[in-house]
Amino acid sequence: GNINTEIHGVKEKLKTGSVVKGINTIDSFSFSVLPTNAGFDAIHDLQTLVNVFNTKRNRYEFQGRILYSSGTMNEAGFITKEAVCESFLGFLCDSKQKYVATKNWTVTGLLEHILTIHNSQVEEYKHFKVGSVTVTDPNNNLYVGIQIEDSWKTIKSKLIDKLGGEITFHVEDD
């Protein structure tokens, strides 16, 4: 919902936490919390959204969702909950592209098509819009078809692997 719970700050602390970033990959954030943390019971796989905000740099280091979590107890009875998160690019794995026979596309046109199909299959908060496209095709003409696979794999195989470049995202109010 719209409930925000701070799980690391002045009052609350994570037991562990690590952000892993890459180029053209779905970034990850893993962390663990103790039962006394306010967010311990608010962690729900594929539902809970997570933001890691760097107060020193005044920017988000990670924005995504809980991919999976598990509770553990060691031999001494010490309980923790561990969670692995994926960045919002992981939402592109929640949709399947529809088959399109091989045809000519512009780079922007193909990306717009992929995102339109993705957006038609997922909740509104998982929608993407095309921003600035700076990668070009030497012929300005991609001759590719689309297979039935998730939208992330389609973007990787039809655009990034063929033309290079880097895909990034940022969150807007709409």
C-alpha positions as CSV (number, residue, x, y, z in Angstrom):
1,G,0.0,0.0,0.0
2,N,1.1,3.5,0.8
3,I,2.6,2.7,4.2
4,N,6.3,3.8,4.5
5,T,8.4,2.0,7.1
6,E,11.9,3.1,7.8
7,I,14.0,0.0,8.5
8,H,17.4,1.7,8.8
9,G,18.0,5.2,10.2
10,V,18.5,6.9,13.5
11,K,16.1,4.6,15.4
12,E,16.0,1.4,13.3
13,K,19.0,-0.5,12.0
14,L,19.6,-3.3,9.5
15,K,21.7,-6.2,10.7
16,T,23.4,-6.3,7.3
17,G,22.9,-4.7,3.9
18,S,24.6,-4.7,0.6
19,V,23.7,-3.0,-2.8
20,V,25.1,-4.6,-6.0
21,K,25.0,-2.5,-9.1
22,G,25.9,-3.4,-12.7
23,I,25.5,-2.2,-16.3
24,N,22.6,-3.7,-18.1
25,T,21.7,-5.9,-15.2
26,I,19.0,-5.9,-12.7
27,D,20.6,-4.4,-9.6
28,S,20.2,-6.1,-6.2
29,F,20.0,-5.2,-2.6
30,S,20.2,-7.8,0.2
31,F,19.7,-7.2,3.8
32,S,18.8,-8.8,7.1
33,V,16.8,-7.5,10.0
34,L,16.1,-8.5,13.6
35,P,12.5,-9.2,14.9
36,T,12.7,-5.9,16.8
37,N,12.9,-3.9,13.6
38,A,9.7,-2.1,12.6
39,G,9.9,-3.6,9.1
40,F,10.3,-7.2,10.2
41,D,6.7,-8.1,9.5
42,A,6.3,-5.8,6.6
43,I,8.5,-7.8,4.2
44,H,6.4,-9.6,1.6
45,D,7.9,-11.3,-1.4
46,L,7.2,-9.5,-4.8
47,Q,5.0,-6.9,-3.0
48,T,7.1,-4.8,-0.7
49,L,8.9,-1.9,-2.4
50,V,12.3,-0.9,-1.1
51,N,14.3,2.3,-1.4
52,V,17.9,2.8,-0.3
53,F,18.5,6.5,0.1
54,N,22.1,7.7,0.6
55,T,21.7,10.7,2.9
56,K,25.4,11.8,2.4
57,R,25.0,11.9,-1.4
58,N,21.3,12.9,-1.3
59,R,20.3,10.3,-3.9
60,Y,18.8,6.8,-4.2
61,E,21.3,4.1,-4.4
62,F,18.7,1.4,-5.0
63,Q,14.9,1.3,-5.8
64,G,13.1,-2.0,-6.2
65,R,11.1,-4.7,-4.6
66,I,11.6,-7.7,-2.3
67,L,12.2,-10.7,-4.6
68,Y,12.3,-13.3,-1.8
69,S,12.8,-13.5,1.9
70,S,13.3,-16.1,4.6
71,G,13.5,-16.2,8.3
72,T,16.4,-18.0,10.0
73,M,17.3,-19.1,13.5
74,N,20.8,-20.1,14.5
75,E,21.8,-22.7,17.1
76,A,21.6,-20.1,19.9
77,G,18.0,-19.2,18.9
78,F,19.0,-15.9,17.3
79,I,16.2,-15.0,14.7
80,T,16.8,-12.9,11.6
81,K,14.9,-12.3,8.4
82,E,17.0,-12.1,5.3
83,A,15.7,-10.5,2.1
84,V,17.0,-10.2,-1.5
85,C,15.6,-7.4,-3.6
86,E,15.7,-6.6,-7.3
87,S,15.6,-3.2,-8.9
88,F,12.6,-1.9,-10.7
89,L,14.1,-3.3,-13.9
90,G,13.0,-6.7,-12.6
91,F,9.4,-5.6,-13.3
92,L,10.3,-6.3,-17.0
93,C,10.4,-10.0,-16.1
94,D,6.7,-9.9,-15.1
95,S,5.4,-9.6,-18.6
96,K,5.7,-11.8,-21.8
97,Q,6.1,-10.3,-25.2
98,K,3.8,-11.4,-28.0
99,Y,5.2,-13.0,-31.2
100,V,5.9,-10.5,-34.0
101,A,7.3,-11.7,-37.3
102,T,10.6,-10.3,-38.5
103,K,10.2,-6.7,-39.7
104,N,12.0,-3.4,-39.7
105,W,12.1,-1.2,-36.6
106,T,13.8,1.9,-35.4
107,V,15.6,1.6,-32.1
108,T,13.1,3.9,-30.4
109,G,10.1,2.2,-32.1
110,L,11.2,-1.3,-31.0
111,L,11.7,-0.1,-27.4
112,E,8.3,1.6,-27.4
113,H,6.6,-1.5,-28.7
114,I,8.2,-3.7,-26.0
115,L,7.2,-1.3,-23.2
116,T,3.7,-0.9,-24.5
117,I,3.2,-4.7,-24.4
118,H,4.8,-4.9,-21.0
119,N,2.6,-2.0,-19.6
120,S,-0.5,-3.7,-20.9
121,Q,0.1,-6.8,-18.8
122,V,1.3,-5.3,-15.4
123,E,0.0,-3.1,-12.6
124,E,0.3,0.6,-13.2
125,Y,3.2,1.0,-10.6
126,K,5.2,-1.3,-12.8
127,H,4.8,0.8,-16.0
128,F,7.8,2.2,-17.9
129,K,8.0,5.1,-20.4
130,V,10.7,5.6,-23.0
131,G,13.0,8.4,-22.0
132,S,16.1,9.5,-23.9
133,V,17.3,7.0,-26.5
134,T,20.8,7.8,-27.5
135,V,21.8,4.4,-29.1
136,T,21.5,4.3,-32.8
137,D,21.6,1.6,-35.4
138,P,24.0,2.3,-38.3
139,N,21.2,1.8,-40.8
140,N,18.5,3.2,-38.6
141,N,16.7,0.0,-39.4
142,L,16.6,-3.1,-37.1
143,Y,15.3,-6.2,-38.9
144,V,14.2,-8.4,-36.0
145,G,11.3,-10.4,-34.8
146,I,10.0,-10.8,-31.3
147,Q,9.6,-14.2,-29.6
148,I,7.4,-15.1,-26.7
149,E,9.8,-14.3,-23.8
150,D,9.8,-11.9,-20.9
151,S,10.3,-8.2,-21.7
152,W,13.7,-8.0,-20.1
153,K,15.1,-10.8,-22.2
154,T,13.6,-9.2,-25.3
155,I,15.3,-5.8,-24.6
156,K,18.6,-7.5,-23.8
157,S,18.6,-9.7,-26.9
158,K,17.0,-7.4,-29.5
159,L,18.6,-4.1,-28.4
160,I,21.4,-4.2,-25.9
161,D,23.2,-7.3,-27.3
162,K,22.9,-6.1,-30.9
163,L,23.6,-2.4,-30.4
164,G,25.3,-1.9,-27.1
165,G,24.4,1.0,-24.9
166,E,23.1,1.1,-21.3
167,I,19.6,0.9,-20.0
168,T,18.8,2.9,-16.9
169,F,15.6,4.1,-15.2
170,H,14.4,6.8,-12.8
171,V,11.2,7.1,-10.9
172,E,8.7,9.8,-11.6
173,D,5.4,10.6,-10.0
174,D,3.5,9.3,-13.0
